Structure formats: C-alpha cells, structure tokens
Amino acid sequence: MEIEGKAAVVSGGGSGIGRAMALALATRGASIIVADIDEQGGQQTVQLVKEAGGTAVFRRCDVTHTEDLANTIASAAEQFGRLDIVCNNAGIGGEDLFGDEPGDWKKVVDINLTAVIDGTRIAVREIQKRGHGGVVVNTASMGGLLPMPGSPVYAATKAGVVNFTRSLAYLAEQDGIRVNAVCPTFTDTPLVRRSGDDRVEAMKEQVGGILQPEDVAAGLIDLIEDDSRAGAIMRVTVRGGRDYAREIRP
Ligand SMILES: NC(=O)c1ccc[n+]([C@@H]2O[C@H](COP(=O)([O-])OP(=O)(O)OC[C@H]3O[C@@H](n4cnc5c(N)ncnc54)[C@H](O)[C@@H]3O)[C@@H](O)[C@H]2O)c1
C-alpha cells in the first residue's frame, strides 16, 4: 500500500519506537493520530512531525480502556476523512514475577496483549466499514519468539501477539486488511533504558548490539508497503537486519 495520502493511528506514539513510527509514516505523507497516555511525549512527537513537514494530532488515550481506544481510532476518520493504518504499539515491561514486589504483571498483560487484541478488533471493524482495505501492525518483540528469562510475562504477551497476528492472515483475502507484527530485539528507548546500564550492556552482548527506533520503523514501512505480507511476523535484529519468521507446520 502506498503511504502517501493515508491516515494512521500510532499508539504509544509519544516515545521510542512509536515516535519513530509516527515520524516515518508522516515523512512519507500520511496524517497521524499520535495516541498516548503521556501528553507531553505525545505533543513532542506532534511537534517533531510538524518540523519534518508532516501532519499529526495528539490524542490522549489509555489503550486499556476500550471506549477511549475506539474513539481514538475513529478520530482518524473525523480528523482526516479516512483510516488506513493502525499501529498497536503501546507496551510496557517492568514485571518481577517472583520478587517481593512482583510489579503489576497483570497490567503488562492488559497493555501488551489485551489492548493489542482490542485495538486490532476495533481497527478491523473501522476499516471494514470504509471498504477500502488497510493495514494493522502490532508491535510484538523477539521476546515473543524466544524465551526471556527475567521477563516471562512480557514474553508471554508478545508470543500471544505473534500468534494472534498470524491467525488473522485470512483477513487480507476477506476484507483487504493485512494484519502483521514486528519483532525487534533490544531497541534504544526509555523502556530499555529504565532497566539500568548494566542490564542494557548485558542485552547488547546477548544480541550483538542495540537497535535504534528508526530500524524498527523501517520494518513497519516494509510491512505496509509490501502488499504480499499478511499475518507476517517480521524480525528486526542487529545481526540479521529485517527478515520473516517462518511458519512452524505440524
Ligand atoms: N525497546 C525495546 O527493546 C523493545 C523491543 C521489542 C519490542 N518493544 C515493544 O515496542 C513497543 C514500544 O516500546 P518502546 O521501547 O518504544 O517503549 P517506550 O516506553 O519508549 O514507549 C512506550 C509508549 O507507550 C505509552 N503507553 C504505555 N502505556 C500506555 C497505555 N496504557 N495507553 C497508551 N499508551 C501507553 C507510554 O506512555 C510510552 O510513550 C512496546 O510494545 C514494546 O514492548 C520494545
């Protein structure tokens, strides 16, 4: 699908990978709804898009609230007269499942998995209404394809996003809606930096370095522009660049 002239919603657009996605889409001529709970970060993204000559509007949205999410996705059509691309990207880490303070691991499930399912459901129905097809891209993680010893709940949510996305390949033929996912390894964003310098160095060692948010955004652009991709799981890694995870067939 050509991106020029299209309208997109990017959740978690106020920081890191979501900000890079919003910028990559806007510089290719799409109009963006930057959706985030963080108003300051979201407004900064809008400012960056405008400085780059693009069009973006901030919308405060908590993806765990269905009504909020539905209104936000619908607002693309109100603002820009259409809806073509939805990036369900908002996500968190931060669990310590077996610690004295296990963290709110259920919140990790709510944001990283439940809200991605809800965002996809709402996006598909909105795009179906318009009848011109579209693309949904879910931000999973390499942690959805490999074990993450320290972050088992995070890994479970991302594995859920991977197989949820794979299971929706049929929507391409049925409605012209392609649902894909991107699986990056560690990426230099506030989410990763919050885990501390030592952990970041250990992660870099493990996977051969750290991606930049723009590397992941480049994967998003491929997934949108390549009309053959539906239910596709793109890996983005420092060592291997961008490639597609193969189906495991029984
Ligand atoms: N950074 C990495 O190493 C890495 C690797 C693989 C996948 N990911 C995934 O990429 C996505 C983006 O992460 P990031 O690294 O850019 O993190 P980040 O912390 O920089 O950005 C996440 C954004 O999501 C927003 N957000 C959090 N909860 C929200 C909610 N309930 N409603 C709306 N917005 C909410 C935050 O305010 C923030 O702006 C996440 O899904 C994450 O799991 C990150």
The ligand as a Gaussian input file, in Angstrom:
#p B3LYP/6-31G(d) Opt

LIG

0 1
 N       12.640000      -1.155000      23.419000
 C       12.783000      -2.434000      23.141000
 O       13.850000      -3.033000      23.330000
 C       11.656000      -3.203000      22.537000
 C       11.951000      -4.412000      21.895000
 C       10.911000      -5.150000      21.356000
 C        9.616000      -4.662000      21.422000
 N        9.367000      -3.487000      22.055000
 C        7.984000      -3.026000      22.097000
 O        7.883000      -1.798000      21.411000
 C        6.762000      -1.063000      21.895000
 C        7.199000       0.351000      22.194000
 O        8.147000       0.310000      23.245000
 P        9.311000       1.383000      23.429000
 O       10.556000       0.618000      23.635000
 O        9.227000       2.414000      22.381000
 O        8.889000       1.952000      24.860000
 P        8.663000       3.434000      25.407000
 O        8.495000       3.290000      26.864000
 O        9.708000       4.345000      24.870000
 O        7.272000       3.854000      24.719000
 C        6.056000       3.250000      25.053000
 C        4.954000       4.299000      24.984000
 O        3.717000       3.637000      25.292000
 C        2.959000       4.520000      26.115000
 N        1.981000       3.782000      26.906000
 C        2.210000       2.969000      27.979000
 N        1.054000       2.529000      28.487000
 C        0.063000       3.051000      27.722000
 C       -1.349000       2.960000      27.739000
 N       -2.000000       2.249000      28.678000
 N       -2.056000       3.617000      26.786000
 C       -1.421000       4.359000      25.850000
 N       -0.082000       4.497000      25.783000
 C        0.659000       3.842000      26.707000
 C        3.997000       5.205000      27.001000
 O        3.488000       6.402000      27.572000
 C        5.123000       5.438000      26.005000
 O        5.003000       6.680000      25.370000
 C        6.259000      -1.855000      23.106000
 O        5.153000      -2.649000      22.719000
 C        7.434000      -2.723000      23.472000
 O        7.062000      -3.888000      24.162000
 C       10.344000      -2.734000      22.598000

